[in-house]
Amino acid sequence: MKYKTCGEETNISGMSFYNCDNIKLLKETPDNYYSLCIVDPPFGTGKSIMNITATPKERKNKRIKKREEKDWDVAPTKEYFDELFRVSQNQIIWGANYYDHLKGSRGWIFWDKKYENTFNFSAGELAYTSFDKPLKKVNVSNRKMPYMSFDNIHPTQKPVALYKWLLKNYAKEGDKILDTHMGSGSIAIACHYMGFDLTACELDKEYYDQAMERITNQTRQETLI
């Protein structure tokens, strides 16, 4: 599907990416167009995030990162969730325990981040799903902790392995996948290697450009490193 008013578009490995406001993308989408949305919106804690940025050369040489404060941690509105449920047949929504606009579900997911001996980061994260399944636990290490890894593009970057687990357990062949908060692009790398059709958008131009670079580099490889 082509979006007319959704800003810059990039196509990589058969996937479509937009640098735009997700509400614009959602409002142009027909009812139930996507089989599954997998999203990771801001929690809305009201805290500013110290964004970590670095040029490719700086990342390669492990240089000290530049830091810039970004006040993007604003929770989605009811309008966003209404539109998300309208355009998708099923949903997986990270951080859903922070939101007030979701339907009831028994099919939650707990991600065990495998952090050890730290009180500065959450030991896990919860995701709402629309699937009528028992609560599931996924054990995927998040060793590259936010704010601390030279490889991180986004402060809340999730591992590609986590998205591969979600697709394996909740998506089926031929599904169209939607992500309205692309961030670092981890979901795109997982979709590429697992053969899923993905549409994703990211409002922040800096994150968008860095994600495009990362996705382009990763999808040129035959296997994940």
Beta strands, then each sheet from edge to edge (+ up, - down):
strand 1: 8-12
strand 2: 15-19
strand 3: 34-39
strand 4: 49-53
strand 5: 66-70
strand 6: 88-94
strand 7: 109-112
strand 8: 124-129
strand 9: 136-139
strand 10: 176-179
strand 11: 197-201
sheet 1: 1+ 2- 11- 10- 3- 6- 8+ 7- 9-
sheet 2: 4+ 5-
end
